[in-house]
Amino acid sequence: MNDDPGPVVLQARNVSFDWESMRMHYMDGDPLATHLMNVMHLFLPEGEEWFVRVFKEALPLIHDEKLRADVIGFIGQEAMHAQAHSGIHTFLADQGLDPAPYVKQMEYVFRVALDKRPTNTKNSLVERLALIAAIEHLTAFLGMWVLTERGLDEADVDPRMLDLVRWHGAEEVEHRAVAYDVLQYFDTRRFRRTRTYLLVAPTVVVMWGRGLRFLMKNDPTLTDDQRSYTLKQIRAVTQRGLFPTAKAVGKASVRYLRKDYHPSKEGSTSLAVAYLATSPAARAATV
């Protein structure tokens, strides 16, 4: 999409959400669709806090003023995303589904497995920046999906949850080029970018699957028969527009691997800015 209004100043929006009275299965009353979405709330906060730590490490080494400003804006937005999603942890615990065991796995991944690398070497830093650029491509794809998927409007989705994911998605689209541009600032080689993505994408799928199994197994409102699910049932959720299809994810992945890839060719800043201007949470944050 090429209708972008030009560069925007990235800013953190101090949003807040009240989950009181939200029903357990807020995605059209469907436990499977709801828990596919819930994995995001458990997976992303630790990842986004890790993004912040890595970008703070990179910031003193960046001497391009425009890129520095973008990185500072990115850091602020990602920190706010982590905070906003963490509120769902309390919501789930209050419903009798304690997310702590899966969240602890994410803590290990992002605080130990990725942070235990020798951070005093430039190559280690660039490797982590490449990982973030790969993940940010996926989050920008998800951002455009959630902004444009009409199935979410046609289904009975809790409006607060829909605003949360669309506010977050809009900001992911808004800052979609930052992580890639930071990686290019340190290393323009295509090999590192493609190699890292081929590692990241399957890992995210596996971790999402683990999260879904955990949530379905531990949801106290489900019967034993309801806890099991098939790929056919997951495809049915995606066909209703309640979660991205595997085909759409695959196409997005191919685009990232192209020689001429740049995030500016993905998504629409104008669409993101338009949603942020109407988002109830974002509007409340400016009052």
KOLNUNU-775556 format. One line per 4 residues: number of its first residue (from 1); for each residue x, y, z of C-alpha. Coordinates in Angstrom, 3 decimals, decimal comma. Layout:
NUM) X:Y:Z ~ ...
***
This chain:
1) 0,000:0,000:0,000 ~ 1,444:3,348:-1,011 ~ -0,965:5,813:0,582 ~ 1,313:6,638:3,495
5) 1,350:10,249:4,706 ~ 5,118:10,302:5,111 ~ 7,291:10,045:8,221 ~ 5,485:10,133:11,561
9) 6,856:10,956:14,980 ~ 6,706:7,768:17,010 ~ 5,236:8,324:20,435 ~ 4,132:6,081:23,264
13) 0,439:6,380:24,111 ~ -0,270:5,824:27,792 ~ -3,306:3,627:27,273 ~ -5,174:1,658:29,922
17) -7,798:-1,076:29,734 ~ -10,392:-2,257:32,240 ~ -11,106:-5,975:31,888 ~ -13,780:-6,111:34,579
21) -16,910:-7,927:33,364 ~ -15,217:-9,252:30,193 ~ -16,333:-12,814:29,531 ~ -13,776:-15,608:29,597
25) -14,197:-16,530:25,913 ~ -14,244:-13,025:24,481 ~ -13,664:-14,074:20,847 ~ -17,212:-14,818:19,679
29) -17,739:-17,144:22,657 ~ -15,211:-19,545:21,102 ~ -12,603:-21,011:23,517 ~ -10,202:-22,036:20,734
33) -10,290:-18,630:19,035 ~ -9,964:-16,896:22,404 ~ -6,942:-18,905:23,492 ~ -5,248:-18,477:20,120
37) -5,456:-14,758:20,866 ~ -4,523:-15,208:24,530 ~ -1,161:-16,683:23,567 ~ -0,259:-13,236:22,249
41) -0,915:-11,702:25,660 ~ 1,378:-14,226:27,342 ~ 4,079:-14,332:24,659 ~ 4,543:-10,681:23,756
45) 5,224:-8,836:27,049 ~ 8,494:-10,662:27,741 ~ 9,513:-10,346:24,109 ~ 8,795:-6,642:23,964
49) 10,665:-5,967:27,184 ~ 13,602:-7,808:25,608 ~ 13,287:-5,593:22,518 ~ 13,572:-2,572:24,788
53) 16,715:-3,896:26,499 ~ 18,426:-4,677:23,187 ~ 17,534:-1,324:21,613 ~ 18,786:0,536:24,675
57) 22,068:-1,328:24,217 ~ 22,215:-0,348:20,547 ~ 21,193:3,289:20,987 ~ 24,619:4,696:22,021
61) 26,129:3,180:18,870 ~ 23,638:4,864:16,521 ~ 24,788:8,281:15,282 ~ 22,085:8,949:12,701
65) 19,775:11,451:14,430 ~ 16,604:10,421:12,584 ~ 17,203:6,758:13,356 ~ 17,998:7,586:16,990
69) 14,688:9,420:17,316 ~ 12,849:6,467:15,782 ~ 14,558:4,060:18,172 ~ 13,572:6,176:21,176
73) 9,973:6,231:19,967 ~ 10,081:2,495:19,328 ~ 11,358:1,838:22,851 ~ 8,525:3,873:24,349
77) 5,845:2,125:22,303 ~ 7,149:-1,376:22,964 ~ 7,359:-0,757:26,709 ~ 3,726:0,360:26,681
81) 2,679:-2,722:24,689 ~ 4,246:-5,019:27,275 ~ 2,420:-3,237:30,070 ~ -0,963:-3,286:28,317
85) -0,906:-6,998:27,535 ~ 0,230:-7,965:31,019 ~ -3,184:-6,950:32,349 ~ -4,645:-10,053:30,708
89) -2,467:-12,193:32,975 ~ -4,423:-10,936:35,980 ~ -7,710:-11,353:34,128 ~ -6,957:-15,003:33,329
93) -5,803:-15,754:36,875 ~ -9,022:-14,265:38,215 ~ -10,933:-16,644:35,916 ~ -9,096:-19,625:37,383
97) -6,546:-20,012:34,605 ~ -3,151:-19,133:36,067 ~ -0,836:-18,217:33,156 ~ 2,323:-18,284:35,298
101) 3,758:-21,636:34,085 ~ 3,748:-20,554:30,431 ~ 4,840:-16,998:31,264 ~ 7,833:-18,450:33,135
105) 8,827:-20,288:29,957 ~ 8,763:-16,979:28,105 ~ 10,829:-15,397:30,876 ~ 13,450:-18,109:30,389
109) 13,527:-17,594:26,623 ~ 13,932:-13,818:26,745 ~ 15,759:-13,269:30,041 ~ 18,115:-16,256:29,970
113) 18,386:-18,004:26,604 ~ 18,653:-14,764:24,616 ~ 20,156:-12,474:27,250 ~ 22,928:-14,822:28,346
117) 24,828:-14,192:25,133 ~ 28,065:-12,211:25,447 ~ 26,498:-8,760:25,182 ~ 29,879:-7,051:25,093
121) 30,452:-8,086:21,476 ~ 29,064:-6,173:18,525 ~ 28,254:-9,379:16,632 ~ 26,067:-10,579:19,496
125) 24,195:-7,296:19,436 ~ 23,640:-7,456:15,677 ~ 22,426:-11,047:15,924 ~ 19,805:-9,966:18,445
129) 18,838:-6,994:16,272 ~ 18,338:-9,425:13,370 ~ 16,050:-11,541:15,550 ~ 14,013:-8,468:16,462
133) 13,751:-7,342:12,838 ~ 12,390:-10,770:11,919 ~ 9,836:-10,763:14,734 ~ 8,827:-7,196:13,932
137) 8,019:-8,244:10,369 ~ 5,571:-10,773:11,795 ~ 4,067:-8,285:14,240 ~ 3,617:-5,717:11,459
141) 1,870:-8,382:9,383 ~ -0,379:-9,167:12,357 ~ -0,981:-5,456:12,811 ~ -2,287:-5,048:9,276
145) -4,347:-8,206:9,595 ~ -6,093:-7,048:12,754 ~ -6,726:-3,579:11,304 ~ -8,295:-4,872:8,094
149) -9,935:-8,203:8,981 ~ -13,695:-7,717:8,683 ~ -14,383:-11,049:10,371 ~ -13,400:-9,422:13,656
153) -16,152:-6,824:13,173 ~ -18,745:-9,388:12,146 ~ -18,079:-11,679:15,126 ~ -19,018:-10,996:18,739
157) -15,600:-9,864:19,974 ~ -15,355:-7,899:23,207 ~ -14,906:-4,267:22,066 ~ -12,200:-3,584:24,646
161) -10,161:-6,537:23,427 ~ -10,665:-5,514:19,817 ~ -9,429:-2,025:20,671 ~ -6,382:-3,423:22,480
165) -5,268:-5,578:19,577 ~ -6,034:-2,900:16,983 ~ -4,268:-0,154:18,962 ~ -1,259:-2,437:19,325
169) -1,460:-3,510:15,693 ~ -1,639:0,097:14,509 ~ 1,508:1,000:16,420 ~ 3,280:-2,068:15,021
173) 2,429:-0,838:11,534 ~ 3,425:2,710:12,493 ~ 6,931:1,667:13,583 ~ 7,305:-1,330:11,251
177) 10,520:-0,094:9,599 ~ 12,504:0,782:12,731 ~ 13,930:-2,629:13,645 ~ 14,813:-3,376:10,022
181) 16,479:0,021:9,566 ~ 18,490:-0,491:12,755 ~ 19,666:-3,884:11,504 ~ 20,629:-2,327:8,162
185) 22,537:0,392:9,994 ~ 24,799:-2,282:11,474 ~ 24,724:-4,978:8,782 ~ 23,277:-4,736:5,250
189) 23,964:-8,362:4,348 ~ 20,893:-10,260:3,176 ~ 22,283:-13,577:4,439 ~ 21,959:-12,667:8,114
193) 18,443:-11,335:7,619 ~ 17,171:-14,451:5,805 ~ 19,003:-16,937:8,022 ~ 17,583:-15,359:11,144
197) 14,035:-15,273:9,802 ~ 14,183:-18,947:8,862 ~ 15,058:-19,614:12,496 ~ 12,540:-17,217:14,028
201) 9,350:-18,037:12,105 ~ 9,158:-21,767:12,950 ~ 10,156:-21,039:16,544 ~ 7,290:-18,580:16,951
205) 4,855:-21,150:15,525 ~ 6,083:-23,826:17,953 ~ 5,930:-21,484:20,945 ~ 2,427:-20,339:19,953
209) 1,366:-23,970:19,743 ~ 2,752:-24,671:23,203 ~ 0,861:-21,713:24,577 ~ -2,389:-22,816:22,961
213) -2,072:-26,339:24,377 ~ -1,361:-24,929:27,834 ~ -4,374:-22,612:27,796 ~ -6,818:-25,182:26,440
217) -5,606:-27,802:28,921 ~ -5,918:-25,487:31,918 ~ -9,113:-23,605:31,088 ~ -11,355:-24,551:34,062
221) -14,552:-23,871:32,115 ~ -13,907:-26,605:29,532 ~ -14,822:-30,271:29,669 ~ -12,231:-32,915:28,875
225) -13,707:-33,306:25,386 ~ -13,538:-29,560:24,754 ~ -9,854:-29,373:25,713 ~ -8,793:-31,330:22,632
229) -8,755:-29,717:19,188 ~ -7,594:-30,456:15,670 ~ -5,891:-28,538:12,897 ~ -9,223:-28,623:11,085
233) -10,818:-26,736:13,975 ~ -7,994:-24,180:13,939 ~ -8,500:-23,712:10,192 ~ -12,195:-23,124:10,837
237) -11,259:-20,319:13,252 ~ -9,005:-18,724:10,634 ~ -11,661:-19,046:7,928 ~ -14,047:-17,063:10,141
241) -11,460:-14,286:10,296 ~ -10,674:-14,722:13,997 ~ -6,997:-15,589:13,464 ~ -4,633:-15,241:10,481
245) -4,494:-18,111:8,010 ~ -1,338:-20,163:7,540 ~ -1,394:-19,141:3,863 ~ -1,307:-15,441:4,751
249) 1,582:-15,980:7,178 ~ 3,441:-17,949:4,512 ~ 3,020:-15,201:1,931 ~ 4,243:-12,590:4,416
253) 7,280:-14,738:5,170 ~ 8,199:-15,031:1,505 ~ 8,050:-11,258:1,156 ~ 10,576:-10,805:3,979
257) 13,035:-13,107:2,224 ~ 13,016:-11,146:-1,034 ~ 16,110:-9,251:-2,096 ~ 14,194:-5,964:-2,490
261) 12,315:-6,215:0,812 ~ 11,753:-3,129:2,909 ~ 9,042:-2,699:5,578 ~ 7,848:0,525:3,959
265) 6,354:-1,669:1,226 ~ 4,304:-3,517:3,855 ~ 1,155:-2,166:5,403 ~ -0,210:1,364:5,519
269) 0,872:4,096:7,878 ~ -2,188:6,160:6,994 ~ -4,488:3,287:7,990 ~ -2,625:2,885:11,268
273) -2,723:6,607:12,049 ~ -6,423:6,729:11,191 ~ -7,200:3,971:13,662 ~ -5,078:5,549:16,394
277) -7,079:8,750:15,945 ~ -10,310:6,880:16,705 ~ -9,169:4,187:19,160 ~ -11,056:4,650:22,458
281) -7,969:3,754:24,498 ~ -5,624:5,983:22,482 ~ -8,084:8,916:22,602 ~ -8,494:8,520:26,358
285) -4,709:8,547:26,749 ~ -4,515:12,051:25,229 ~ -7,119:13,585:27,560
***
